Amino acid sequence: MAMLRLAVVSPEKTLYEGEASQVVVPAFDGEVGILPGHAPLMTLLGKGTLRIGGATAPAITVDGGFLQVVDNVVRVVTERATIG
């Protein structure tokens, strides 16, 4: 099964780094779901909960920033984030 490589980073620290079967992020205009093989994408983030599938990961609430998807690598760079 193909997996995504995910990194969630805020100005203070790296909140999560690992593999995921899917990622759902709050974009500025609604939720975006990312699966392995997704086309390259860059979008602005809104405020909401980032959900990570296929991994034991904490709930991460993000507020602003951006998402980049390239070659099954997902990078979330957020202005503010809280865990739990």
MDAnalysis code that builds the backbone (N, CA, C; Angstrom):
import MDAnalysis as mda
import numpy as np

u = mda.Universe.empty(252, n_residues=84, atom_resindex=np.repeat(np.arange(84), 3), trajectory=True)
u.add_TopologyAttr("name", ["N", "CA", "C"] * 84)
u.add_TopologyAttr("resid", np.arange(1, 85))
u.add_TopologyAttr("resname", ["MET", "ALA", "MET", "LEU", "ARG", "LEU", "ALA", "VAL", "VAL", "SER", "PRO", "GLU", "LYS", "THR", "LEU", "TYR", "GLU", "GLY", "GLU", "ALA", "SER", "GLN", "VAL", "VAL", "VAL", "PRO", "ALA", "PHE", "ASP", "GLY", "GLU", "VAL", "GLY", "ILE", "LEU", "PRO", "GLY", "HIS", "ALA", "PRO", "LEU", "MET", "THR", "LEU", "LEU", "GLY", "LYS", "GLY", "THR", "LEU", "ARG", "ILE", "GLY", "GLY", "ALA", "THR", "ALA", "PRO", "ALA", "ILE", "THR", "VAL", "ASP", "GLY", "GLY", "PHE", "LEU", "GLN", "VAL", "VAL", "ASP", "ASN", "VAL", "VAL", "ARG", "VAL", "VAL", "THR", "GLU", "ARG", "ALA", "THR", "ILE", "GLY"])
u.atoms.positions = np.array([
    [0.833, -1.183, 0.000],
    [0.000, 0.000, 0.000],
    [0.878, 1.247, 0.000],
    [0.601, 2.139, -0.903],
    [1.359, 3.396, -0.976],
    [1.003, 4.279, 0.220],
    [1.978, 5.014, 0.688],
    [1.782, 5.901, 1.832],
    [2.264, 7.301, 1.485],
    [1.788, 8.254, 2.244],
    [2.243, 9.634, 2.140],
    [3.294, 9.869, 3.225],
    [4.216, 10.739, 2.947],
    [5.169, 11.212, 3.956],
    [4.657, 12.578, 4.388],
    [4.402, 12.778, 5.681],
    [3.768, 13.992, 6.185],
    [4.657, 14.698, 7.193],
    [4.742, 16.017, 7.055],
    [5.413, 16.860, 8.049],
    [4.497, 18.038, 8.356],
    [4.253, 18.266, 9.644],
    [3.450, 19.402, 10.101],
    [4.375, 20.268, 10.952],
    [4.597, 21.501, 10.500],
    [5.586, 22.369, 11.132],
    [4.950, 23.717, 11.486],
    [5.246, 24.207, 12.687],
    [4.854, 25.557, 13.103],
    [6.138, 26.341, 13.368],
    [6.034, 27.640, 13.612],
    [7.255, 28.402, 13.900],
    [8.003, 27.905, 15.133],
    [7.285, 27.287, 16.083],
    [7.917, 26.829, 17.318],
    [8.598, 25.478, 17.196],
    [7.957, 24.539, 16.432],
    [8.499, 23.183, 16.392],
    [7.840, 22.349, 15.304],
    [8.384, 21.156, 15.091],
    [7.760, 20.162, 14.219],
    [6.744, 19.418, 15.067],
    [5.482, 19.484, 14.670],
    [4.403, 18.865, 15.441],
    [4.211, 17.392, 15.101],
    [4.461, 17.039, 13.843],
    [4.305, 15.645, 13.429],
    [5.182, 15.404, 12.212],
    [5.806, 14.228, 12.202],
    [6.570, 13.809, 11.035],
    [6.470, 12.291, 10.961],
    [5.937, 11.797, 9.844],
    [5.779, 10.362, 9.700],
    [4.967, 10.010, 8.470],
    [4.503, 8.749, 8.424],
    [3.727, 8.278, 7.286],
    [2.242, 8.347, 7.597],
    [1.446, 8.453, 6.530],
    [-0.007, 8.490, 6.659],
    [-0.628, 7.892, 5.399],
    [-1.765, 7.234, 5.567],
    [-2.465, 6.689, 4.410],
    [-3.300, 7.761, 3.730],
    [-3.697, 8.778, 4.495],
    [-4.426, 9.922, 3.950],
    [-4.306, 11.094, 4.916],
    [-4.543, 12.282, 4.409],
    [-4.504, 13.495, 5.221],
    [-5.670, 14.371, 4.792],
    [-6.399, 14.901, 5.770],
    [-7.479, 15.854, 5.488],
    [-7.113, 17.144, 6.205],
    [-7.040, 18.235, 5.442],
    [-6.624, 19.520, 6.002],
    [-7.693, 20.575, 5.762],
    [-7.800, 21.550, 6.684],
    [-8.739, 22.646, 6.482],
    [-8.110, 23.718, 5.599],
    [-8.480, 23.749, 4.336],
    [-7.986, 24.797, 3.434],
    [-8.795, 26.067, 3.694],
    [-8.407, 27.151, 3.093],
    [-9.082, 28.424, 3.312],
    [-10.525, 28.409, 2.808],
    [-10.849, 27.519, 1.876],
    [-12.201, 27.488, 1.306],
    [-12.897, 26.140, 1.491],
    [-12.461, 25.335, 2.454],
    [-13.074, 24.040, 2.730],
    [-12.012, 22.974, 2.942],
    [-12.445, 21.774, 3.288],
    [-11.495, 20.700, 3.542],
    [-10.946, 20.116, 2.246],
    [-9.676, 19.691, 2.314],
    [-9.012, 19.052, 1.184],
    [-8.503, 17.695, 1.658],
    [-8.842, 16.646, 0.922],
    [-8.354, 15.313, 1.224],
    [-7.207, 14.945, 0.301],
    [-6.163, 14.375, 0.868],
    [-4.978, 13.997, 0.100],
    [-4.772, 12.495, 0.264],
    [-4.669, 11.788, -0.840],
    [-4.360, 10.362, -0.869],
    [-3.063, 10.153, -1.635],
    [-2.401, 9.003, -1.475],
    [-1.197, 8.736, -2.269],
    [-1.484, 8.881, -3.759],
    [-0.540, 9.456, -4.483],
    [-0.690, 9.677, -5.917],
    [-1.377, 10.984, -6.261],
    [-1.666, 11.813, -5.268],
    [-2.341, 13.096, -5.507],
    [-1.492, 13.979, -6.414],
    [-2.138, 14.741, -7.259],
    [-1.440, 15.688, -8.134],
    [-0.744, 16.756, -7.285],
    [0.331, 17.344, -7.806],
    [0.981, 18.433, -7.080],
    [-0.025, 19.533, -6.746],
    [0.102, 20.075, -5.539],
    [-0.876, 21.049, -5.043],
    [-0.210, 21.967, -4.042],
    [-0.611, 23.228, -4.066],
    [-0.241, 24.172, -3.025],
    [-1.474, 25.015, -2.746],
    [-1.836, 25.136, -1.462],
    [-3.011, 25.919, -1.097],
    [-2.812, 26.561, 0.266],
    [-3.579, 27.600, 0.514],
    [-3.569, 28.267, 1.811],
    [-4.445, 27.497, 2.782],
    [-4.068, 27.525, 4.064],
    [-4.846, 26.864, 5.099],
    [-5.793, 27.840, 5.766],
    [-6.889, 27.291, 6.263],
    [-7.813, 28.040, 7.106],
    [-7.607, 27.598, 8.542],
    [-8.694, 27.613, 9.314],
    [-8.634, 27.176, 10.706],
    [-9.475, 25.921, 10.854],
    [-8.933, 24.905, 11.523],
    [-9.662, 23.675, 11.744],
    [-8.736, 22.553, 12.161],
    [-9.272, 21.338, 12.160],
    [-8.525, 20.164, 12.603],
    [-7.926, 19.424, 11.424],
    [-6.652, 19.137, 11.520],
    [-5.943, 18.331, 10.530],
    [-6.093, 16.877, 10.959],
    [-6.584, 16.031, 10.051],
    [-6.797, 14.622, 10.366],
    [-5.810, 13.762, 9.584],
    [-5.179, 12.834, 10.300],
    [-4.161, 11.959, 9.715],
    [-4.684, 10.529, 9.758],
    [-4.783, 9.891, 8.589],
    [-5.283, 8.524, 8.515],
    [-4.156, 7.507, 8.502],
    [-4.403, 6.366, 9.151],
    [-3.445, 5.279, 9.124],
    [-2.267, 5.464, 10.053],
    [-2.389, 6.356, 10.999],
    [-1.278, 6.611, 11.917],
    [-1.830, 6.914, 13.299],
    [-1.048, 6.594, 14.309],
    [-1.408, 6.999, 15.661],
    [-0.819, 8.390, 15.839],
    [-1.666, 9.373, 15.633],
    [-1.194, 10.756, 15.673],
    [-2.154, 11.587, 16.513],
    [-1.645, 12.615, 17.140],
    [-2.523, 13.474, 17.936],
    [-3.420, 14.311, 17.032],
    [-4.514, 14.788, 17.595],
    [-5.348, 15.747, 16.873],
    [-4.585, 17.066, 16.823],
    [-4.483, 17.639, 15.653],
    [-3.741, 18.896, 15.484],
    [-4.689, 19.943, 14.918],
    [-4.850, 21.038, 15.639],
    [-5.656, 22.155, 15.153],
    [-4.712, 23.192, 14.560],
    [-4.970, 23.578, 13.313],
    [-4.115, 24.552, 12.635],
    [-4.910, 25.826, 12.375],
    [-4.179, 26.924, 12.253],
    [-4.802, 28.225, 11.989],
    [-3.882, 29.013, 11.068],
    [-4.173, 28.958, 9.758],
    [-3.383, 29.684, 8.771],
    [-2.141, 28.918, 8.365],
    [-1.531, 29.354, 7.272],
    [-0.335, 28.722, 6.750],
    [-0.581, 28.204, 5.349],
    [0.163, 27.158, 4.964],
    [-0.037, 26.596, 3.632],
    [0.243, 25.100, 3.627],
    [-0.251, 24.450, 2.574],
    [-0.081, 23.027, 2.340],
    [0.593, 22.852, 0.996],
    [1.565, 21.936, 0.938],
    [2.216, 21.592, -0.321],
    [2.213, 20.080, -0.469],
    [1.842, 19.601, -1.667],
    [1.874, 18.175, -1.982],
    [2.714, 17.992, -3.238],
    [3.774, 17.169, -3.150],
    [4.627, 16.853, -4.298],
    [5.166, 15.437, -4.098],
    [4.933, 14.562, -5.066],
    [5.489, 13.200, -5.051],
    [5.242, 12.451, -3.746],
    [3.991, 12.426, -3.287],
    [3.587, 11.736, -2.053],
    [4.227, 12.303, -0.791],
    [4.723, 13.522, -0.864],
    [5.239, 14.227, 0.316],
    [4.299, 15.396, 0.582],
    [3.750, 15.429, 1.789],
    [2.812, 16.480, 2.193],
    [3.490, 17.319, 3.262],
    [3.578, 18.612, 3.009],
    [4.160, 19.542, 3.985],
    [3.080, 20.529, 4.397],
    [2.871, 20.626, 5.696],
    [1.927, 21.592, 6.254],
    [2.753, 22.552, 7.094],
    [2.764, 23.807, 6.689],
    [3.472, 24.849, 7.435],
    [2.396, 25.785, 7.950],
    [2.218, 25.816, 9.261],
    [1.127, 26.565, 9.855],
    [1.627, 27.703, 10.724],
    [0.858, 28.771, 10.760],
    [1.226, 29.930, 11.574],
    [1.030, 29.647, 13.060],
    [-0.067, 28.933, 13.376],
    [-0.367, 28.574, 14.761],
    [-0.944, 27.162, 14.775],
    [-0.569, 26.398, 15.802],
    [-1.084, 25.039, 15.918],
    [-1.133, 24.629, 17.384],
    [-2.114, 23.784, 17.685],
    [-2.216, 23.205, 19.022],
    [-2.448, 21.710, 18.872],
    [-1.930, 20.960, 19.821],
    [-2.088, 19.514, 19.815],
    [-3.069, 19.141, 20.915],
    [-3.972, 18.227, 20.567],
    [-4.906, 17.724, 21.569],
    [-6.260, 18.338, 21.531],
])
